[in-house]
Amino acid sequence: MSSAELYARALKVIPGGVNSPVRAMKAVGLDEPLFAASGEGAYLEDAEGRRYLDWVLSWGPLIFGHADPETVEAVIASAREGTTFGTATEREVELAEAIVGAVPSVEMVRLVSSGTEAAMTALRLARAATGREPFLRFRGNYHGHADPFLSEAGSGVRTLGLEAGGEGRVVDYNDLEAAEREIDGAACIFVEPVAGNMGVVPPAEGFLEGLRELCDESGALLVFDEVITGFRVARGGAQERFGVLPDLSVLGKIVGGGLPLAAFGGRAELMERLAPAGDVYQAGTLSGNPLATAAGLSVLRRLTPAVYEQLEAKGRRLDALAQFGRFERVGAMATLFVDDYPALFRHLFERGIYLAPSQNEAMFLSTAHGDEEIDRTIEAVAAFFS
């Protein structure tokens, strides 16, 4: 069935024809979203059998590429034992131990099902721990679609030109002086340590360190949203890469191995405020789902220093894109900023190369991207500018 036919059917039963706004392609001048049928390694095949070199990778989780055999086998084996139990399992403990062992600031962790859920509960916990309601965040950062986080957020909100009410004090990313002016009485600072939802924007020198100092001085908590950067820019995330430790961390994407799983964690005395140990309520029927924990463990156990050396080497090769515009890269995530992104997107899409249908999103490297895929992408971008 053609994409047009599938889209026509979807419009009748799904608002806008998609289950997440960032899948829509009107912002890049196309009518229908890409309907995926299968993926393998660095490639994705659509419902009409067209094959694309994929730089989206489900928006970042697939660090070993599509249909990674070890992850698939782990999920199949888990499914044979049962798809959900609604009670504790051994793998939940194992995945929590793996996260605590990898992420420098995390002493205890709670597993949930989405990054939005993790972020909104981390905010609830910060407010309870400090006894304060206001919080500070940064224009263009995205922390999920819970109400407090949506005004002037990144990603789909920016791409679609939407605006929603939010409760946070919002200042510009990398503006430490603005943060200092707004910190008084705040429960926490919420920040993407590397912005990934307004394109990849690295933290300015001293920015993360400055936020840590502001929080220490004011009594606010520092919350790193590492949904994108966690296990991607380093095994221990951006906090390992930049050497700045938050009080709470929000994780997603890679931590679930490509299945719906997220987490938040931090110092033990903060995390023990959560029910049933403490008075801050959070619950989820499918939290720690056995299929998702199987996938997450399969991935996390293989993220060795050699994997990150390999990804960094691939990234350096991709740095050749800098000749065509402003190119930002931190580890295995990158963005090429150009004046006419929709035209570049369509040019590449017609040639079987799939970027995110938004300038506000990253390109994601995986171990499945080889020299051939990187060189093909650079050559196709060069052809656009020639």
N, C-alpha and C positions, 0 to 999 in steps of 0.2 A: 504494500500500500504506500502511496506517495506521502511525502511530508504534508502537502497541501490537504490531502484527504484526512490524514490523522489530525491535523490542526483544526479542520472544520468540525470533526467529531469532538475534539477536546473542548472547543469553544462552547459547545452545548452543555457540558457537564462540569467544567473546571473554570473558575474565574480567570479570564484572560488567556485560557488555554494552557496555562502552566502552573505547576505547584510551587514554584519559587520565582519571583519577578525577574531575577537575574538571568533566567533561562530565555527570556524573551529577546528578540533580536531587532525590534523596531528601532532601537537607538543606533544601530549600525546599518539601517536602511533595508533590512530584510523583513519579510512578512511572517514567515514561519520559524519556530525554533528548530534546532537540530533534534530529531528523534533518534536516539541511539538504539542500536540493536545488539551490539556486542563490542568488546574491546579486548585487545591483546598487546601487552607490552606498552609501547609508546603510541599505539594506534587505536583508533575508534572507528567502527563501521556504523553507518546510519541505516534507517529502515529501508532505504532504497538500494543498499549495497555499496554506497560510496565509502571510500576509506580515507580517513583523515589522520595526519600526524597531529597528535593531541598535546597541546601545551596547557590545557585546563586541568586535566587529571581529576575530575570531579571536584574542582576548586581546591585541590591541594592534598587530599589524604593519601593518594596512591604513590607513595615514594618508591615502590618497587614496580610501578606500572600496573596496567590493567590485567585482571585475571592472573595475578601472581600465583603460581602453582602451589606454593607452600601455604599461602593464606587460604586459597580455595579448599585445599585438603583439610586444613584445620577447621574451617567452617562446616564442611561436609561431615567430618567426624563428630563435631559437636551436635549438629542437627540430628544425627542418628540417635543421640542420647536424649534428645528433647529440646524443643525450641525456646521454652521459657518455663520457669518454675515458680516465680513469685516468692522465692525464699533464697537464703544465702547459698553460694556455691564456692568450691575451692578456687576456681579460676578468678573470681572476684578478688579474693585475697592475693592471689599471685599477681594479677594486674596492678592492684594497689601497691604491692611491694615493688614491682618493676618501676612504677611511676616515682615512688618515694626514693628509690635507689638512683634514679636518673636526674630528677629535677632538683637543683640545689636547695631551694627554699622550702620544699614541701616535706613536712614531717608526717602529715596525715592527709588523706584524700577521700573525697566522696565521688562515686561514679554516678552519672546521670545520662540522659539520652540525647541532649543537644547542647550546643554552645550557648544558645539563648537561655536555656534552663540553668546552665552553670553560672553564667554572668549575673542573672537576676538574683540567684541565691547567694553569690559572693557579695553582692551589694547589700542584700538583707542581713547577711552576717556582719559585714562591716558596720552597718548602722547599729546593730544590736551591741556590738563590741565597744563602740565609741559613744553610744547614746546620742548620736547626731544624725540628722536627716539629710542636709545638703551634701552633695558630692561634686567633684570636679572631673571633667573629662575634656576631650580634645576634638575640635572641629575636624570632621572627615574620618575619625576613628569609628569603627563599627563594632558594637558589642551585642549584636542580636536585636530582635525586634520587640523586646519588652518595652513598655511605654517610657520608662525613665531614660532610655538610651537613644530615642529616635530623632530628636531634633538635631539638625545639622550633622547627621550621621553620614557614614561613607557608603560605598558599594551601591546597592540597588536604589537606596533613597536618593543618592546624588544622580545616578544615571537616569532615573525616571523623573527627576525634577519634583519629587514629592517632599512634603514637609509634614512632620507630625509633632505633636506636643511632647516635650520631655521635661524632666525635673532637674537635670544637672546644670551646673554652671559650666558654660562651654567657652573655651579659649582656643587659640591657634596652637596646632601641634608644633613642637620645638620652641615655643615661646615661654621660656622659664620665668621671665619677669611677669607675664600675665598670670601664670599659675600662682606666683607668689602673692599677687594682689588679691586673688580669689580664694586662697586656701583657708582663710580664717573661718573656723566653725564647721569645716567640712569633715564628713565621716571618712572619706577616702578620695584618692586620686585613681581614676580608672584610665588605663592607657594601653594602647598597642605599643610594645617596646620597639618594634619596627612596624610602621604603618603599612598595612597591606590592602586597605579598602579605599584608598584614594590613589591607587597605584602604589608601588613600593617606594616608601620614603624612609630612609634610615634616620635614626635619632642623631641630632646634632651633638657634637662633642660636648660632654658635660651635662647634657639634658637629663638623662636617666639618673645620673649621680645627683643632680640638683633636685630632682623630684624626691629622691630618697631622703635628702637632707631636709626638704620642706616638710615631709611627713614626720620625720623624727622630731623636728622642732615644734610642730603644731599638734601632734597627737593624732593626726589622720593616718589611715592605713594606705599603703601603696599596693594597688592591685594591677598585676600584669595580665592583660588578655593575650594569652599565647595560643589561642585557637589555631592560628595560622603558623606562628613561628615555633611552637612547641614541637620538638623532635625533627624540625626541618632545618633551621639555621644552625643547629647543633643538637646533640643528643639531649642536653639539658636545656634546650631552648635559648631564647635571646638572653635570659638571665645568666646562662653559662657563658655565652659568647661575649657579653659586655661586662660581666662581673658585677652586676647590680642585683641585689636580692629583694624581691617584693615581700609583702606580708602574706598576700594571697595570690594564687595563680589560677587562671582559667585555661583549660586545655580542651582540644577537640581534634577533629580531622584525623591526623596520623595516629593519635592515641587509640582510635577505634579500628584501625586497619582498613578503613573504607566502609565500615558499617556504622549505624547510628549509635554513637557513644561519645560522651564528653565527660569532663571531670573538673573539679576545682579542689584546691588544696592549699595548705599553708602550715603555719606553726601549730603545734599540737594544742596549745592553750586556746587558740582561736577556733580550731576545728571541733574541739570538744564542747563548744557551745551548741553544736547541732544536735537535734533530737535523734535518738532517744537519750544521748548522754547529757544534753543541755536543753535550753529553752527556745532555740531557734528552729522552727519547723521546716522540714523539707522532706519530700517523699516522691517516689516514682515506681509505678507497677513494673515497668520494664528496665529499671536502673540495673546496670550490671548484667544485662542480657547475655546468656551463655554463648550465643553465636558471635556477638560483638566482642566479648572478652577473649574468645578463642582467636578471632582475627587480630585484635590488638596485641595479644601476647605473641602471636606468630611474627608480627612485624617488629615489635620492640626488641625482641630477643636477638634480632639480626642486625640491629642498627649499631654496628661496630665503628670504631674510628676509621677503619678502611673505607667504609661506605661514605662517610663524610668527606674523606680525602678525594674519593672518586667524584662525588657530586661537586666539590669545589673545583676540581680540574675541568669538569664539563662546563661549569659556570664561567671559568676564565675563557674558555673557547667561545662561549656565547657573548662575552663582553665585546666582541667585534661589532655587535649591533650599535654600539655607542657612536659609530661614524654616521649614523642616520638620524640621530636625535638625542635627546636627553635619556640616558639609559642608567637606571638604578638597579643594583643587585646586592642582596645580602644572602650569602650562601646559595641555597637552591630555590630562591624566589627572586623574580626580576620583573621590571616593567620598562618598555620602550615608550616614552612619551613623544607623540608626534602631533602636528597641528590638525591633520585630518585622519583621525583614528578610524572612523567608519569606512573611509575609502581603503585604508590599509587592510582593515579586517576583511572586506569583501574581496580584495585582490588576493589575499592569502587563502581565504576560504575557497575561492574558485580553483585554486591550485592544490587543494587537498591539505591545507594547513589550518588548524583550528586554534585560534586564540579566544580568550574570553570576549564576549560581545559587549565589552565595556572598557574604556580607558582606565577605569578606577580599579581594575583587578590585576592580579599578577600573572606572570607566566611561571609555571611550576616544573622544575627539573625532576626527573626520576632516574634511577639506575638503568631504566630501559631506553633512555635517550642516548644514542651513540653519536659518534662523530658524524656519521652520515646524516642523521636527523638534524643535528645542529647546523651543519654546513648547508643542507637543503633550505633550512629556514633563513639563514643569513643571505643566501643567494636570491631567494624569493623576495625578501625585503629590499635587497639591492635593486632588483628588477623594478620594483615599485617606484623607487626614487630616480631611476635612470631616464 
